[in-house]
Amino acid sequence: MKTLLYNIAYGTGAPNSYYDHITKLHHYLRTSHRHLEDITKFIKNADPDLVGLVEVDTGSYRTRYTNQVETITNQLDIKHYYSNKYGRRSIHRKFPILKKQANAVLHKDELLEVKNDYFPIGTKRLIIHLRFEKFDYILLHMALKKSVRKKQFEYLSKILPKDRPLIIAGDMNTFSGEIELELLKRNNNLINPNTEGLPTFPSWKPKRQLDYILCSKEIKPINVEVPQIRHSDHLPIILEFDI
């Protein structure tokens, strides 16, 4: 099987530098459909069985009310699930654009069960948990502040299923390095198949691995790839695996 993880930055495109990123912040209020078309073509060519998409717009003013998840899946003939990334009672759910910001999972396999959990701390609190026949899949977007991430990782470590093959994917925002994941990996017997530490951020000059696909021991990695494509400020990561 093949799974792909990609923070697509709401389809706002790829800057050329941090300065360029700042000067193009207006794209977060109004963006071109061209970026989403490029992302869709990339995903289609990669032909994954399972896709985790972080930072998707489900139909705000920014995208001229286009639901990016449905637009992608309609062209790929693949199933999908998405949910708002903020907490159940978050004030962010009441504001234009923010109330349409989500994370999404695209999948070819039949879904047995889906549930949302939420971190008890942080702004981005959503934990998407999907159950397929052979394994569970969890998609995350962690906090920017290290002290908050630490508490989020501690909470996650307590709620993860221990009795099934498991894949955890997401933008972990581990600006201090993979050491931030050690407790989570140790307590849940997880591995990072990206053994070479291929960086995923920033896309214009990758230096850090912020995007991870972690696996339980039942998941057997075959190949890991970080394609050097510039459709976002992050690079995607692809894992081929057996169970």
Secondary structure as a PSIPRED ss2 file (coil, helix, strand):
# PSIPRED VFORMAT (PSIPRED V4.0)

   1 M C   1.000  0.000  0.000
   2 K E   0.000  0.000  1.000
   3 T E   0.000  0.000  1.000
   4 L E   0.000  0.000  1.000
   5 L E   0.000  0.000  1.000
   6 Y E   0.000  0.000  1.000
   7 N E   0.000  0.000  1.000
   8 I C   1.000  0.000  0.000
   9 A H   0.000  1.000  0.000
  10 Y H   0.000  1.000  0.000
  11 G H   0.000  1.000  0.000
  12 T C   1.000  0.000  0.000
  13 G C   1.000  0.000  0.000
  14 A C   1.000  0.000  0.000
  15 P C   1.000  0.000  0.000
  16 N C   1.000  0.000  0.000
  17 S C   1.000  0.000  0.000
  18 Y H   0.000  1.000  0.000
  19 Y H   0.000  1.000  0.000
  20 D H   0.000  1.000  0.000
  21 H H   0.000  1.000  0.000
  22 I H   0.000  1.000  0.000
  23 T H   0.000  1.000  0.000
  24 K C   1.000  0.000  0.000
  25 L H   0.000  1.000  0.000
  26 H H   0.000  1.000  0.000
  27 H H   0.000  1.000  0.000
  28 Y H   0.000  1.000  0.000
  29 L C   1.000  0.000  0.000
  30 R C   1.000  0.000  0.000
  31 T C   1.000  0.000  0.000
  32 S C   1.000  0.000  0.000
  33 H H   0.000  1.000  0.000
  34 R H   0.000  1.000  0.000
  35 H H   0.000  1.000  0.000
  36 L H   0.000  1.000  0.000
  37 E H   0.000  1.000  0.000
  38 D H   0.000  1.000  0.000
  39 I H   0.000  1.000  0.000
  40 T H   0.000  1.000  0.000
  41 K H   0.000  1.000  0.000
  42 F H   0.000  1.000  0.000
  43 I H   0.000  1.000  0.000
  44 K H   0.000  1.000  0.000
  45 N H   0.000  1.000  0.000
  46 A H   0.000  1.000  0.000
  47 D C   1.000  0.000  0.000
  48 P C   1.000  0.000  0.000
  49 D C   1.000  0.000  0.000
  50 L E   0.000  0.000  1.000
  51 V E   0.000  0.000  1.000
  52 G E   0.000  0.000  1.000
  53 L E   0.000  0.000  1.000
  54 V E   0.000  0.000  1.000
  55 E E   0.000  0.000  1.000
  56 V E   0.000  0.000  1.000
  57 D E   0.000  0.000  1.000
  58 T E   0.000  0.000  1.000
  59 G C   1.000  0.000  0.000
  60 S C   1.000  0.000  0.000
  61 Y H   0.000  1.000  0.000
  62 R H   0.000  1.000  0.000
  63 T H   0.000  1.000  0.000
  64 R C   1.000  0.000  0.000
  65 Y C   1.000  0.000  0.000
  66 T C   1.000  0.000  0.000
  67 N E   0.000  0.000  1.000
  68 Q H   0.000  1.000  0.000
  69 V H   0.000  1.000  0.000
  70 E H   0.000  1.000  0.000
  71 T H   0.000  1.000  0.000
  72 I H   0.000  1.000  0.000
  73 T H   0.000  1.000  0.000
  74 N H   0.000  1.000  0.000
  75 Q H   0.000  1.000  0.000
  76 L H   0.000  1.000  0.000
  77 D C   1.000  0.000  0.000
  78 I C   1.000  0.000  0.000
  79 K E   0.000  0.000  1.000
  80 H E   0.000  0.000  1.000
  81 Y E   0.000  0.000  1.000
  82 Y E   0.000  0.000  1.000
  83 S E   0.000  0.000  1.000
  84 N E   0.000  0.000  1.000
  85 K C   1.000  0.000  0.000
  86 Y E   0.000  0.000  1.000
  87 G C   1.000  0.000  0.000
  88 R C   1.000  0.000  0.000
  89 R C   1.000  0.000  0.000
  90 S C   1.000  0.000  0.000
  91 I H   0.000  1.000  0.000
  92 H H   0.000  1.000  0.000
  93 R H   0.000  1.000  0.000
  94 K H   0.000  1.000  0.000
  95 F C   1.000  0.000  0.000
  96 P C   1.000  0.000  0.000
  97 I C   1.000  0.000  0.000
  98 L H   0.000  1.000  0.000
  99 K H   0.000  1.000  0.000
 100 K H   0.000  1.000  0.000
 101 Q E   0.000  0.000  1.000
 102 A E   0.000  0.000  1.000
 103 N E   0.000  0.000  1.000
 104 A E   0.000  0.000  1.000
 105 V E   0.000  0.000  1.000
 106 L E   0.000  0.000  1.000
 107 H E   0.000  0.000  1.000
 108 K C   1.000  0.000  0.000
 109 D C   1.000  0.000  0.000
 110 E C   1.000  0.000  0.000
 111 L C   1.000  0.000  0.000
 112 L C   1.000  0.000  0.000
 113 E E   0.000  0.000  1.000
 114 V E   0.000  0.000  1.000
 115 K E   0.000  0.000  1.000
 116 N E   0.000  0.000  1.000
 117 D E   0.000  0.000  1.000
 118 Y E   0.000  0.000  1.000
 119 F C   1.000  0.000  0.000
 120 P C   1.000  0.000  0.000
 121 I C   1.000  0.000  0.000
 122 G C   1.000  0.000  0.000
 123 T C   1.000  0.000  0.000
 124 K E   0.000  0.000  1.000
 125 R C   1.000  0.000  0.000
 126 L E   0.000  0.000  1.000
 127 I E   0.000  0.000  1.000
 128 I E   0.000  0.000  1.000
 129 H E   0.000  0.000  1.000
 130 L E   0.000  0.000  1.000
 131 R E   0.000  0.000  1.000
 132 F C   1.000  0.000  0.000
 133 E C   1.000  0.000  0.000
 134 K C   1.000  0.000  0.000
 135 F C   1.000  0.000  0.000
 136 D E   0.000  0.000  1.000
 137 Y E   0.000  0.000  1.000
 138 I E   0.000  0.000  1.000
 139 L E   0.000  0.000  1.000
 140 L E   0.000  0.000  1.000
 141 H E   0.000  0.000  1.000
 142 M C   1.000  0.000  0.000
 143 A C   1.000  0.000  0.000
 144 L C   1.000  0.000  0.000
 145 K C   1.000  0.000  0.000
 146 K H   0.000  1.000  0.000
 147 S H   0.000  1.000  0.000
 148 V H   0.000  1.000  0.000
 149 R H   0.000  1.000  0.000
 150 K H   0.000  1.000  0.000
 151 K H   0.000  1.000  0.000
 152 Q H   0.000  1.000  0.000
 153 F H   0.000  1.000  0.000
 154 E H   0.000  1.000  0.000
 155 Y H   0.000  1.000  0.000
 156 L H   0.000  1.000  0.000
 157 S H   0.000  1.000  0.000
 158 K H   0.000  1.000  0.000
 159 I H   0.000  1.000  0.000
 160 L C   1.000  0.000  0.000
 161 P C   1.000  0.000  0.000
 162 K C   1.000  0.000  0.000
 163 D C   1.000  0.000  0.000
 164 R C   1.000  0.000  0.000
 165 P C   1.000  0.000  0.000
 166 L E   0.000  0.000  1.000
 167 I E   0.000  0.000  1.000
 168 I E   0.000  0.000  1.000
 169 A E   0.000  0.000  1.000
 170 G E   0.000  0.000  1.000
 171 D E   0.000  0.000  1.000
 172 M C   1.000  0.000  0.000
 173 N C   1.000  0.000  0.000
 174 T C   1.000  0.000  0.000
 175 F C   1.000  0.000  0.000
 176 S C   1.000  0.000  0.000
 177 G C   1.000  0.000  0.000
 178 E H   0.000  1.000  0.000
 179 I H   0.000  1.000  0.000
 180 E H   0.000  1.000  0.000
 181 L H   0.000  1.000  0.000
 182 E H   0.000  1.000  0.000
 183 L H   0.000  1.000  0.000
 184 L H   0.000  1.000  0.000
 185 K H   0.000  1.000  0.000
 186 R H   0.000  1.000  0.000
 187 N H   0.000  1.000  0.000
 188 N H   0.000  1.000  0.000
 189 N C   1.000  0.000  0.000
 190 L E   0.000  0.000  1.000
 191 I E   0.000  0.000  1.000
 192 N C   1.000  0.000  0.000
 193 P C   1.000  0.000  0.000
 194 N C   1.000  0.000  0.000
 195 T C   1.000  0.000  0.000
 196 E C   1.000  0.000  0.000
 197 G C   1.000  0.000  0.000
 198 L C   1.000  0.000  0.000
 199 P C   1.000  0.000  0.000
 200 T C   1.000  0.000  0.000
 201 F E   0.000  0.000  1.000
 202 P C   1.000  0.000  0.000
 203 S C   1.000  0.000  0.000
 204 W C   1.000  0.000  0.000
 205 K C   1.000  0.000  0.000
 206 P C   1.000  0.000  0.000
 207 K C   1.000  0.000  0.000
 208 R E   0.000  0.000  1.000
 209 Q C   1.000  0.000  0.000
 210 L C   1.000  0.000  0.000
 211 D E   0.000  0.000  1.000
 212 Y E   0.000  0.000  1.000
 213 I E   0.000  0.000  1.000
 214 L E   0.000  0.000  1.000
 215 C E   0.000  0.000  1.000
 216 S E   0.000  0.000  1.000
 217 K C   1.000  0.000  0.000
 218 E C   1.000  0.000  0.000
 219 I C   1.000  0.000  0.000
 220 K E   0.000  0.000  1.000
 221 P E   0.000  0.000  1.000
 222 I E   0.000  0.000  1.000
 223 N E   0.000  0.000  1.000
 224 V E   0.000  0.000  1.000
 225 E E   0.000  0.000  1.000
 226 V C   1.000  0.000  0.000
 227 P C   1.000  0.000  0.000
 228 Q C   1.000  0.000  0.000
 229 I C   1.000  0.000  0.000
 230 R C   1.000  0.000  0.000
 231 H C   1.000  0.000  0.000
 232 S C   1.000  0.000  0.000
 233 D C   1.000  0.000  0.000
 234 H C   1.000  0.000  0.000
 235 L C   1.000  0.000  0.000
 236 P C   1.000  0.000  0.000
 237 I E   0.000  0.000  1.000
 238 I E   0.000  0.000  1.000
 239 L E   0.000  0.000  1.000
 240 E E   0.000  0.000  1.000
 241 F E   0.000  0.000  1.000
 242 D E   0.000  0.000  1.000
 243 I C   1.000  0.000  0.000
